[in-house]
Amino acid sequence: MSKKGDFNLIYLDYAATTPMSEEAIETFVTASKNYFGNERSLHDIGSKASLLLEACRKQLAGFINASPASIYFTSGGTESNLIAIQTLLKSTKKVGKHILTTTLEHSSISNYLKVLEEQGYEVSYLPVTNSGIISLEVIENVIREDTVLGIFQHVNSEIGAIQPINEIANLFNSSNILLHCDCVQSFGKITIDVSKYEISSLSISGHKLYGPKGIGALYLNPKLTCQPIYPGTSHESGIRPGTVNVPAIASFVTAAGHIIKNQDEEQKRCLYLKNVLKSQLQDVQHLVKFEGSVGECIPNIIGMRIIGLEGQFVMLECNRHQFAISTGSACAIGMQKPSETMLAIGRDPHEAKQFFRVSIGKHTTEEDLIKFSSVLKLIINQNF
């Protein structure tokens, strides 16, 4: 699939979205034909759809060792993030309006935090290391009596940095602080077990997992007494309005099952491929820089810079040579601003604009990355 399609591009932008797997497509078509009923309808066709929905809920819950009742299906990661934050702020029993986070968060979160600041919330944006990791000591030093919520992305979408979510959850639990975790880039790559730590909520998106777009899931810790933000809503236990897309959910959960089954093996393969790319570029390492720490990043997201060239120029040149890469999170592209992640890890605005992202997936081959490294060398030779 990395080389297929109408444009014959080699696809290296899996962190933005993934092609649907054959299993996911087949499930979507079958469910659309045979489980088309509204799952809230009381007749047999509706009941049939409802049974499939609950089977999917149970299966997805099993992937993160959660109770099925704690899983709510949404339209994707952005909606899951927004519902989670609003629900947690409405449900907290603690008095206060102080929120902890970083500037590394997905745009759906960072944009909404600006809205919350206008509503009187105080948001502390905590510094990270030059590898993009938040320090527990830093968090401990800024916790206050009125701190009610922490928001930390599990895996950064630009350099793949992995935050110590388990430790943060334990720290927050002792201070009665709720924790939302954006797991869009980590689910299916890193084992998530909500029974082992006190995460209040987490978000997942189907199209990052070889499932369809427009579908995702939200986990809300069942220990919380959650107050729904949409009055009178009947779907998804009152958490989210709108007719539930059962075929897309079935397709999403099918795709998730396949990726989780092969999770460890695939991450080892991605690490090997990342090392292949690094090895191929050793002779230009004075100009090509890899961002993030090897041990604290998932290997399928590779943040890079070519010193002296803007990332957008590199991306367009790669596209001209039939390679699809990115200059960062697809939800923030077009802003004409330096990468927030690069600025957060200590790069100056000029360096931050050099950033581009390569993200690999299950269809990426060693040959793809060898050819890609040759294109990067060609771009360097043509511009220096």
Contacts in CASP RR format, 6 or more apart in sequence:
PFRMAT RR
TARGET T0000
AUTHOR 0000-0000-0000
METHOD contacts of the structure
MODEL  1
MSKKGDFNLIYLDYAATTPMSEEAIETFVTASKNYFGNERSLHDIGSKAS
LLLEACRKQLAGFINASPASIYFTSGGTESNLIAIQTLLKSTKKVGKHIL
TTTLEHSSISNYLKVLEEQGYEVSYLPVTNSGIISLEVIENVIREDTVLG
IFQHVNSEIGAIQPINEIANLFNSSNILLHCDCVQSFGKITIDVSKYEIS
SLSISGHKLYGPKGIGALYLNPKLTCQPIYPGTSHESGIRPGTVNVPAIA
SFVTAAGHIIKNQDEEQKRCLYLKNVLKSQLQDVQHLVKFEGSVGECIPN
IIGMRIIGLEGQFVMLECNRHQFAISTGSACAIGMQKPSETMLAIGRDPH
EAKQFFRVSIGKHTTEEDLIKFSSVLKLIINQNF
1 11 0 8 1.000
1 19 0 8 1.000
1 363 0 8 1.000
2 10 0 8 1.000
2 11 0 8 1.000
2 12 0 8 1.000
2 361 0 8 1.000
2 363 0 8 1.000
2 364 0 8 1.000
2 365 0 8 1.000
2 368 0 8 1.000
3 9 0 8 1.000
3 10 0 8 1.000
3 11 0 8 1.000
3 368 0 8 1.000
7 322 0 8 1.000
8 322 0 8 1.000
9 319 0 8 1.000
9 322 0 8 1.000
9 323 0 8 1.000
9 324 0 8 1.000
10 322 0 8 1.000
10 323 0 8 1.000
10 324 0 8 1.000
10 368 0 8 1.000
10 371 0 8 1.000
10 372 0 8 1.000
11 19 0 8 1.000
11 324 0 8 1.000
11 363 0 8 1.000
11 364 0 8 1.000
12 323 0 8 1.000
12 324 0 8 1.000
12 325 0 8 1.000
12 358 0 8 1.000
12 359 0 8 1.000
12 360 0 8 1.000
12 364 0 8 1.000
12 368 0 8 1.000
12 372 0 8 1.000
13 324 0 8 1.000
13 325 0 8 1.000
13 326 0 8 1.000
13 330 0 8 1.000
13 357 0 8 1.000
13 359 0 8 1.000
14 208 0 8 1.000
14 300 0 8 1.000
14 359 0 8 1.000
14 360 0 8 1.000
14 361 0 8 1.000
14 364 0 8 1.000
15 157 0 8 1.000
15 185 0 8 1.000
15 208 0 8 1.000
15 300 0 8 1.000
15 301 0 8 1.000
15 326 0 8 1.000
15 357 0 8 1.000
15 359 0 8 1.000
16 326 0 8 1.000
16 329 0 8 1.000
16 330 0 8 1.000
16 359 0 8 1.000
17 207 0 8 1.000
17 208 0 8 1.000
17 213 0 8 1.000
17 330 0 8 1.000
18 207 0 8 1.000
18 208 0 8 1.000
18 209 0 8 1.000
18 210 0 8 1.000
18 211 0 8 1.000
18 361 0 8 1.000
19 210 0 8 1.000
19 363 0 8 1.000
20 28 0 8 1.000
20 210 0 8 1.000
20 211 0 8 1.000
20 212 0 8 1.000
20 251 0 8 1.000
20 255 0 8 1.000
21 210 0 8 1.000
21 211 0 8 1.000
21 254 0 8 1.000
21 255 0 8 1.000
21 258 0 8 1.000
23 254 0 8 1.000
23 255 0 8 1.000
23 258 0 8 1.000
24 210 0 8 1.000
24 211 0 8 1.000
24 212 0 8 1.000
24 251 0 8 1.000
24 252 0 8 1.000
24 254 0 8 1.000
24 255 0 8 1.000
25 251 0 8 1.000
27 247 0 8 1.000
27 250 0 8 1.000
27 251 0 8 1.000
27 254 0 8 1.000
28 212 0 8 1.000
28 247 0 8 1.000
28 248 0 8 1.000
28 250 0 8 1.000
28 251 0 8 1.000
31 52 0 8 1.000
31 246 0 8 1.000
31 247 0 8 1.000
31 250 0 8 1.000
31 251 0 8 1.000
32 247 0 8 1.000
34 48 0 8 1.000
35 48 0 8 1.000
35 49 0 8 1.000
35 52 0 8 1.000
35 246 0 8 1.000
35 247 0 8 1.000
35 250 0 8 1.000
36 45 0 8 1.000
36 49 0 8 1.000
36 247 0 8 1.000
37 45 0 8 1.000
37 46 0 8 1.000
37 48 0 8 1.000
37 49 0 8 1.000
37 246 0 8 1.000
38 46 0 8 1.000
38 49 0 8 1.000
38 243 0 8 1.000
38 244 0 8 1.000
39 46 0 8 1.000
39 49 0 8 1.000
39 50 0 8 1.000
39 52 0 8 1.000
39 53 0 8 1.000
39 244 0 8 1.000
39 246 0 8 1.000
40 46 0 8 1.000
40 50 0 8 1.000
40 234 0 8 1.000
40 235 0 8 1.000
40 243 0 8 1.000
40 244 0 8 1.000
41 47 0 8 1.000
41 49 0 8 1.000
49 246 0 8 1.000
52 246 0 8 1.000
52 250 0 8 1.000
53 73 0 8 1.000
53 244 0 8 1.000
53 246 0 8 1.000
53 249 0 8 1.000
54 68 0 8 1.000
56 73 0 8 1.000
56 246 0 8 1.000
56 249 0 8 1.000
56 250 0 8 1.000
56 252 0 8 1.000
56 253 0 8 1.000
57 68 0 8 1.000
57 71 0 8 1.000
57 73 0 8 1.000
58 68 0 8 1.000
59 253 0 8 1.000
59 257 0 8 1.000
60 71 0 8 1.000
60 204 0 8 1.000
60 217 0 8 1.000
60 253 0 8 1.000
60 256 0 8 1.000
61 67 0 8 1.000
61 68 0 8 1.000
61 70 0 8 1.000
61 71 0 8 1.000
63 187 0 8 1.000
63 188 0 8 1.000
63 192 0 8 1.000
63 256 0 8 1.000
63 257 0 8 1.000
63 260 0 8 1.000
64 187 0 8 1.000
64 192 0 8 1.000
64 193 0 8 1.000
64 194 0 8 1.000
64 202 0 8 1.000
64 219 0 8 1.000
65 193 0 8 1.000
65 194 0 8 1.000
65 195 0 8 1.000
65 196 0 8 1.000
66 194 0 8 1.000
66 195 0 8 1.000
66 219 0 8 1.000
67 222 0 8 1.000
69 222 0 8 1.000
69 237 0 8 1.000
70 194 0 8 1.000
70 219 0 8 1.000
70 220 0 8 1.000
70 221 0 8 1.000
70 222 0 8 1.000
71 217 0 8 1.000
71 218 0 8 1.000
71 219 0 8 1.000
72 83 0 8 1.000
72 217 0 8 1.000
72 218 0 8 1.000
72 219 0 8 1.000
72 220 0 8 1.000
72 236 0 8 1.000
72 237 0 8 1.000
72 239 0 8 1.000
72 240 0 8 1.000
73 215 0 8 1.000
73 216 0 8 1.000
73 217 0 8 1.000
73 218 0 8 1.000
73 236 0 8 1.000
73 240 0 8 1.000
73 244 0 8 1.000
73 245 0 8 1.000
73 249 0 8 1.000
74 80 0 8 1.000
74 83 0 8 1.000
74 203 0 8 1.000
74 215 0 8 1.000
74 216 0 8 1.000
74 217 0 8 1.000
74 218 0 8 1.000
74 236 0 8 1.000
74 240 0 8 1.000
75 214 0 8 1.000
75 215 0 8 1.000
75 216 0 8 1.000
76 203 0 8 1.000
76 204 0 8 1.000
76 205 0 8 1.000
76 206 0 8 1.000
76 207 0 8 1.000
76 214 0 8 1.000
76 215 0 8 1.000
76 216 0 8 1.000
76 217 0 8 1.000
77 108 0 8 1.000
77 182 0 8 1.000
77 184 0 8 1.000
77 203 0 8 1.000
77 204 0 8 1.000
77 205 0 8 1.000
77 216 0 8 1.000
78 106 0 8 1.000
78 108 0 8 1.000
78 331 0 8 1.000
79 216 0 8 1.000
79 218 0 8 1.000
79 240 0 8 1.000
80 203 0 8 1.000
80 204 0 8 1.000
80 205 0 8 1.000
80 216 0 8 1.000
80 217 0 8 1.000
80 218 0 8 1.000
81 106 0 8 1.000
81 108 0 8 1.000
81 109 0 8 1.000
81 112 0 8 1.000
81 180 0 8 1.000
81 182 0 8 1.000
81 203 0 8 1.000
82 108 0 8 1.000
82 112 0 8 1.000
83 218 0 8 1.000
83 229 0 8 1.000
83 239 0 8 1.000
83 240 0 8 1.000
84 180 0 8 1.000
84 200 0 8 1.000
84 201 0 8 1.000
84 202 0 8 1.000
84 203 0 8 1.000
84 218 0 8 1.000
84 220 0 8 1.000
85 109 0 8 1.000
85 112 0 8 1.000
85 116 0 8 1.000
85 149 0 8 1.000
85 151 0 8 1.000
85 180 0 8 1.000
86 229 0 8 1.000
87 201 0 8 1.000
87 220 0 8 1.000
87 226 0 8 1.000
87 227 0 8 1.000
87 228 0 8 1.000
87 229 0 8 1.000
87 239 0 8 1.000
88 149 0 8 1.000
88 178 0 8 1.000
88 180 0 8 1.000
88 200 0 8 1.000
88 201 0 8 1.000
88 224 0 8 1.000
89 116 0 8 1.000
89 121 0 8 1.000
89 148 0 8 1.000
89 149 0 8 1.000
90 226 0 8 1.000
90 227 0 8 1.000
90 229 0 8 1.000
91 178 0 8 1.000
91 224 0 8 1.000
91 225 0 8 1.000
91 226 0 8 1.000
91 227 0 8 1.000
92 148 0 8 1.000
92 149 0 8 1.000
92 178 0 8 1.000
93 176 0 8 1.000
94 146 0 8 1.000
94 148 0 8 1.000
94 176 0 8 1.000
94 177 0 8 1.000
95 146 0 8 1.000
95 148 0 8 1.000
96 146 0 8 1.000
96 147 0 8 1.000
96 148 0 8 1.000
97 120 0 8 1.000
97 121 0 8 1.000
97 122 0 8 1.000
97 146 0 8 1.000
97 148 0 8 1.000
98 121 0 8 1.000
98 122 0 8 1.000
98 124 0 8 1.000
98 144 0 8 1.000
98 146 0 8 1.000
98 147 0 8 1.000
98 148 0 8 1.000
99 113 0 8 1.000
99 116 0 8 1.000
99 121 0 8 1.000
99 122 0 8 1.000
99 123 0 8 1.000
99 124 0 8 1.000
99 147 0 8 1.000
99 148 0 8 1.000
99 149 0 8 1.000
99 150 0 8 1.000
99 151 0 8 1.000
100 123 0 8 1.000
100 124 0 8 1.000
100 126 0 8 1.000
100 139 0 8 1.000
100 142 0 8 1.000
100 143 0 8 1.000
100 147 0 8 1.000
100 149 0 8 1.000
100 150 0 8 1.000
100 151 0 8 1.000
100 177 0 8 1.000
101 109 0 8 1.000
101 113 0 8 1.000
101 123 0 8 1.000
101 124 0 8 1.000
101 125 0 8 1.000
101 126 0 8 1.000
101 150 0 8 1.000
101 151 0 8 1.000
101 152 0 8 1.000
102 125 0 8 1.000
102 126 0 8 1.000
102 127 0 8 1.000
102 128 0 8 1.000
102 134 0 8 1.000
102 152 0 8 1.000
102 153 0 8 1.000
102 344 0 8 1.000
103 110 0 8 1.000
103 125 0 8 1.000
103 340 0 8 1.000
103 341 0 8 1.000
103 343 0 8 1.000
103 344 0 8 1.000
104 128 0 8 1.000
104 132 0 8 1.000
104 153 0 8 1.000
104 156 0 8 1.000
104 161 0 8 1.000
104 340 0 8 1.000
104 341 0 8 1.000
104 344 0 8 1.000
105 113 0 8 1.000
105 151 0 8 1.000
105 152 0 8 1.000
105 153 0 8 1.000
105 182 0 8 1.000
106 153 0 8 1.000
106 157 0 8 1.000
106 182 0 8 1.000
106 184 0 8 1.000
106 329 0 8 1.000
106 331 0 8 1.000
107 329 0 8 1.000
107 331 0 8 1.000
107 332 0 8 1.000
108 331 0 8 1.000
109 151 0 8 1.000
109 153 0 8 1.000
109 182 0 8 1.000
110 340 0 8 1.000
113 121 0 8 1.000
113 123 0 8 1.000
113 151 0 8 1.000
116 123 0 8 1.000
117 123 0 8 1.000
124 142 0 8 1.000
126 134 0 8 1.000
126 138 0 8 1.000
126 139 0 8 1.000
126 142 0 8 1.000
127 138 0 8 1.000
127 344 0 8 1.000
128 134 0 8 1.000
128 135 0 8 1.000
128 161 0 8 1.000
128 344 0 8 1.000
128 345 0 8 1.000
129 135 0 8 1.000
129 345 0 8 1.000
130 292 0 8 1.000
130 345 0 8 1.000
130 346 0 8 1.000
131 161 0 8 1.000
131 292 0 8 1.000
131 293 0 8 1.000
131 296 0 8 1.000
131 297 0 8 1.000
131 345 0 8 1.000
132 156 0 8 1.000
132 159 0 8 1.000
132 161 0 8 1.000
132 292 0 8 1.000
132 293 0 8 1.000
132 296 0 8 1.000
132 341 0 8 1.000
132 344 0 8 1.000
132 345 0 8 1.000
133 161 0 8 1.000
133 162 0 8 1.000
133 163 0 8 1.000
133 164 0 8 1.000
133 293 0 8 1.000
133 296 0 8 1.000
134 152 0 8 1.000
134 163 0 8 1.000
134 164 0 8 1.000
134 168 0 8 1.000
136 164 0 8 1.000
136 167 0 8 1.000
136 168 0 8 1.000
136 171 0 8 1.000
139 168 0 8 1.000
139 171 0 8 1.000
140 171 0 8 1.000
143 171 0 8 1.000
143 175 0 8 1.000
143 177 0 8 1.000
147 175 0 8 1.000
147 177 0 8 1.000
148 177 0 8 1.000
148 178 0 8 1.000
149 177 0 8 1.000
149 178 0 8 1.000
149 179 0 8 1.000
149 180 0 8 1.000
150 172 0 8 1.000
150 177 0 8 1.000
150 178 0 8 1.000
150 179 0 8 1.000
150 180 0 8 1.000
151 179 0 8 1.000
151 180 0 8 1.000
151 181 0 8 1.000
151 182 0 8 1.000
152 163 0 8 1.000
152 165 0 8 1.000
152 168 0 8 1.000
152 179 0 8 1.000
152 180 0 8 1.000
152 181 0 8 1.000
152 182 0 8 1.000
153 163 0 8 1.000
153 181 0 8 1.000
153 182 0 8 1.000
153 185 0 8 1.000
154 162 0 8 1.000
154 163 0 8 1.000
154 165 0 8 1.000
154 181 0 8 1.000
154 182 0 8 1.000
154 183 0 8 1.000
154 185 0 8 1.000
154 186 0 8 1.000
154 190 0 8 1.000
154 192 0 8 1.000
154 202 0 8 1.000
155 161 0 8 1.000
155 162 0 8 1.000
155 163 0 8 1.000
155 183 0 8 1.000
155 185 0 8 1.000
155 186 0 8 1.000
155 189 0 8 1.000
155 190 0 8 1.000
155 298 0 8 1.000
155 301 0 8 1.000
156 163 0 8 1.000
156 185 0 8 1.000
156 301 0 8 1.000
156 341 0 8 1.000
157 184 0 8 1.000
157 185 0 8 1.000
157 301 0 8 1.000
157 328 0 8 1.000
157 329 0 8 1.000
158 291 0 8 1.000
158 301 0 8 1.000
158 303 0 8 1.000
158 328 0 8 1.000
158 329 0 8 1.000
158 339 0 8 1.000
158 341 0 8 1.000
158 342 0 8 1.000
158 355 0 8 1.000
158 357 0 8 1.000
159 291 0 8 1.000
159 292 0 8 1.000
159 297 0 8 1.000
159 301 0 8 1.000
159 303 0 8 1.000
159 341 0 8 1.000
159 345 0 8 1.000
159 357 0 8 1.000
160 185 0 8 1.000
160 292 0 8 1.000
160 297 0 8 1.000
160 298 0 8 1.000
160 301 0 8 1.000
160 303 0 8 1.000
161 292 0 8 1.000
161 293 0 8 1.000
161 296 0 8 1.000
161 297 0 8 1.000
162 186 0 8 1.000
162 190 0 8 1.000
162 296 0 8 1.000
162 297 0 8 1.000
162 298 0 8 1.000
165 179 0 8 1.000
165 181 0 8 1.000
165 197 0 8 1.000
165 199 0 8 1.000
166 196 0 8 1.000
166 197 0 8 1.000
168 179 0 8 1.000
169 179 0 8 1.000
169 197 0 8 1.000
169 198 0 8 1.000
169 199 0 8 1.000
170 197 0 8 1.000
170 198 0 8 1.000
172 178 0 8 1.000
172 179 0 8 1.000
172 198 0 8 1.000
173 197 0 8 1.000
173 198 0 8 1.000
178 200 0 8 1.000
178 201 0 8 1.000
178 224 0 8 1.000
179 198 0 8 1.000
179 199 0 8 1.000
179 200 0 8 1.000
179 201 0 8 1.000
180 199 0 8 1.000
180 200 0 8 1.000
180 201 0 8 1.000
180 202 0 8 1.000
180 203 0 8 1.000
181 199 0 8 1.000
181 201 0 8 1.000
181 202 0 8 1.000
181 203 0 8 1.000
182 202 0 8 1.000
182 203 0 8 1.000
183 192 0 8 1.000
183 202 0 8 1.000
183 203 0 8 1.000
183 204 0 8 1.000
184 203 0 8 1.000
184 204 0 8 1.000
184 205 0 8 1.000
184 208 0 8 1.000
185 208 0 8 1.000
185 298 0 8 1.000
185 301 0 8 1.000
186 192 0 8 1.000
186 298 0 8 1.000
187 204 0 8 1.000
187 208 0 8 1.000
187 209 0 8 1.000
187 256 0 8 1.000
188 209 0 8 1.000
188 256 0 8 1.000
188 259 0 8 1.000
188 260 0 8 1.000
188 263 0 8 1.000
189 263 0 8 1.000
189 266 0 8 1.000
189 267 0 8 1.000
189 298 0 8 1.000
189 300 0 8 1.000
190 263 0 8 1.000
190 298 0 8 1.000
191 263 0 8 1.000
192 202 0 8 1.000
194 202 0 8 1.000
194 219 0 8 1.000
194 221 0 8 1.000
198 221 0 8 1.000
198 223 0 8 1.000
199 219 0 8 1.000
199 221 0 8 1.000
200 220 0 8 1.000
200 221 0 8 1.000
200 224 0 8 1.000
201 218 0 8 1.000
201 219 0 8 1.000
201 220 0 8 1.000
201 221 0 8 1.000
202 218 0 8 1.000
202 219 0 8 1.000
203 216 0 8 1.000
203 217 0 8 1.000
203 218 0 8 1.000
203 219 0 8 1.000
204 216 0 8 1.000
204 217 0 8 1.000
204 218 0 8 1.000
204 219 0 8 1.000
204 256 0 8 1.000
205 215 0 8 1.000
205 216 0 8 1.000
206 212 0 8 1.000
206 213 0 8 1.000
206 214 0 8 1.000
206 215 0 8 1.000
206 216 0 8 1.000
206 217 0 8 1.000
206 252 0 8 1.000
206 255 0 8 1.000
206 256 0 8 1.000
207 213 0 8 1.000
207 214 0 8 1.000
207 215 0 8 1.000
209 252 0 8 1.000
209 255 0 8 1.000
209 256 0 8 1.000
209 259 0 8 1.000
210 255 0 8 1.000
210 258 0 8 1.000
210 259 0 8 1.000
210 362 0 8 1.000
211 251 0 8 1.000
211 252 0 8 1.000
211 254 0 8 1.000
211 255 0 8 1.000
211 256 0 8 1.000
212 248 0 8 1.000
212 251 0 8 1.000
212 252 0 8 1.000
214 245 0 8 1.000
214 248 0 8 1.000
215 245 0 8 1.000
215 248 0 8 1.000
215 249 0 8 1.000
215 251 0 8 1.000
215 252 0 8 1.000
216 252 0 8 1.000
217 252 0 8 1.000
218 239 0 8 1.000
218 240 0 8 1.000
220 226 0 8 1.000
220 239 0 8 1.000
226 239 0 8 1.000
228 238 0 8 1.000
228 239 0 8 1.000
230 238 0 8 1.000
230 239 0 8 1.000
230 240 0 8 1.000
230 241 0 8 1.000
232 238 0 8 1.000
233 239 0 8 1.000
233 240 0 8 1.000
233 241 0 8 1.000
233 242 0 8 1.000
235 241 0 8 1.000
235 242 0 8 1.000
235 243 0 8 1.000
235 244 0 8 1.000
236 244 0 8 1.000
259 266 0 8 1.000
259 362 0 8 1.000
262 362 0 8 1.000
266 361 0 8 1.000
266 362 0 8 1.000
267 298 0 8 1.000
267 299 0 8 1.000
267 300 0 8 1.000
270 298 0 8 1.000
270 299 0 8 1.000
270 300 0 8 1.000
270 360 0 8 1.000
270 361 0 8 1.000
270 364 0 8 1.000
271 299 0 8 1.000
272 366 0 8 1.000
273 299 0 8 1.000
273 360 0 8 1.000
273 364 0 8 1.000
273 365 0 8 1.000
273 366 0 8 1.000
273 369 0 8 1.000
274 299 0 8 1.000
274 300 0 8 1.000
274 302 0 8 1.000
274 360 0 8 1.000
276 366 0 8 1.000
276 369 0 8 1.000
276 370 0 8 1.000
277 302 0 8 1.000
277 358 0 8 1.000
277 369 0 8 1.000
277 372 0 8 1.000
277 373 0 8 1.000
278 290 0 8 1.000
280 369 0 8 1.000
280 370 0 8 1.000
280 373 0 8 1.000
280 374 0 8 1.000
281 288 0 8 1.000
281 373 0 8 1.000
281 376 0 8 1.000
281 377 0 8 1.000
284 376 0 8 1.000
284 377 0 8 1.000
284 380 0 8 1.000
286 307 0 8 1.000
287 306 0 8 1.000
287 307 0 8 1.000
287 308 0 8 1.000
287 380 0 8 1.000
287 384 0 8 1.000
288 304 0 8 1.000
288 305 0 8 1.000
288 306 0 8 1.000
288 307 0 8 1.000
288 376 0 8 1.000
288 380 0 8 1.000
289 304 0 8 1.000
289 305 0 8 1.000
289 306 0 8 1.000
289 307 0 8 1.000
290 302 0 8 1.000
290 303 0 8 1.000
290 304 0 8 1.000
291 303 0 8 1.000
291 304 0 8 1.000
291 305 0 8 1.000
291 342 0 8 1.000
291 345 0 8 1.000
291 355 0 8 1.000
292 303 0 8 1.000
292 345 0 8 1.000
299 360 0 8 1.000
300 359 0 8 1.000
300 360 0 8 1.000
300 361 0 8 1.000
301 357 0 8 1.000
301 359 0 8 1.000
302 357 0 8 1.000
302 358 0 8 1.000
302 359 0 8 1.000
302 360 0 8 1.000
303 355 0 8 1.000
303 356 0 8 1.000
303 357 0 8 1.000
303 358 0 8 1.000
304 355 0 8 1.000
304 356 0 8 1.000
304 357 0 8 1.000
304 358 0 8 1.000
305 311 0 8 1.000
305 351 0 8 1.000
305 354 0 8 1.000
305 355 0 8 1.000
305 356 0 8 1.000
306 314 0 8 1.000
306 354 0 8 1.000
306 356 0 8 1.000
306 376 0 8 1.000
306 379 0 8 1.000
306 380 0 8 1.000
307 354 0 8 1.000
308 354 0 8 1.000
309 354 0 8 1.000
309 379 0 8 1.000
309 380 0 8 1.000
309 383 0 8 1.000
310 353 0 8 1.000
310 354 0 8 1.000
311 327 0 8 1.000
311 353 0 8 1.000
311 354 0 8 1.000
311 355 0 8 1.000
311 356 0 8 1.000
312 327 0 8 1.000
312 353 0 8 1.000
312 356 0 8 1.000
314 325 0 8 1.000
314 356 0 8 1.000
314 376 0 8 1.000
314 379 0 8 1.000
315 325 0 8 1.000
315 326 0 8 1.000
315 327 0 8 1.000
315 356 0 8 1.000
317 375 0 8 1.000
317 379 0 8 1.000
318 324 0 8 1.000
318 325 0 8 1.000
318 372 0 8 1.000
318 375 0 8 1.000
318 376 0 8 1.000
318 379 0 8 1.000
319 325 0 8 1.000
321 375 0 8 1.000
321 378 0 8 1.000
323 371 0 8 1.000
323 372 0 8 1.000
323 375 0 8 1.000
325 356 0 8 1.000
325 357 0 8 1.000
325 358 0 8 1.000
326 333 0 8 1.000
326 356 0 8 1.000
326 357 0 8 1.000
326 358 0 8 1.000
326 359 0 8 1.000
327 333 0 8 1.000
327 339 0 8 1.000
327 355 0 8 1.000
327 356 0 8 1.000
327 357 0 8 1.000
328 339 0 8 1.000
328 355 0 8 1.000
328 356 0 8 1.000
328 357 0 8 1.000
332 340 0 8 1.000
338 347 0 8 1.000
338 349 0 8 1.000
338 352 0 8 1.000
338 353 0 8 1.000
338 355 0 8 1.000
339 347 0 8 1.000
339 352 0 8 1.000
339 353 0 8 1.000
339 355 0 8 1.000
341 355 0 8 1.000
342 351 0 8 1.000
342 352 0 8 1.000
342 355 0 8 1.000
343 349 0 8 1.000
343 352 0 8 1.000
347 355 0 8 1.000
358 372 0 8 1.000
360 369 0 8 1.000
END
